[in-house]
């Protein structure tokens, strides 16, 4: 139980310190995370498009033809 309390105190101290940092220091650590998320999303979309591209193109064409009557 003592270990959990110590962990909670450490987390609380870290949160307090983080909220009292200047804005430029607070935002600094978030950039690599967003870059990683963006790259992973682009990779996921590319991989899905590789396998589902023809089916998606066909569905889109069918939908456009049904709307335009062509």
DAMO-V340796 format. One record per backbone hydrogen bond with DSSP energy under -0.5 kcal/mol. NH is the residue of the N-H (numbers start at 1). CO is the residue of the C=O. E is the energy in kcal/mol with one decimal. If there is no record, write none. Layout:
nh = [NH	NH]
co = [CO	CO]
e = [E	E]
This chain:
nh = [5	6	7	8	9	10	11	12	13	14	15	16	17	18	19	20	20	21	25	26	27	28	29	30	31	31	33	34	35	36	37	38	39	40	41	42	43	44	45	46	47	48	49	50	51	52	53	56	57	58	59	60	61	62	63	64	65	66	67	68	69	70]
co = [1	2	3	4	5	6	7	8	9	10	11	12	13	14	15	16	17	18	22	22	23	24	25	27	27	28	29	30	31	32	33	34	35	36	37	38	39	40	41	42	43	44	45	46	47	48	49	52	53	54	55	56	57	58	59	60	61	62	63	64	65	65]
e = [-1.8	-2.2	-2.5	-2.5	-2.3	-2.4	-2.5	-2.5	-2.6	-2.5	-2.3	-2.4	-2.6	-2.4	-2.0	-1.1	-0.5	-1.0	-0.8	-1.9	-2.0	-0.6	-0.5	-1.1	-0.7	-0.7	-0.6	-2.1	-2.5	-2.4	-2.4	-2.5	-2.5	-2.7	-2.4	-2.4	-2.3	-2.4	-2.7	-2.3	-2.5	-2.6	-2.7	-2.0	-1.3	-3.3	-1.9	-2.9	-2.8	-2.3	-2.4	-2.5	-2.6	-2.4	-2.4	-2.6	-2.6	-2.1	-1.6	-2.8	-1.4	-0.8]
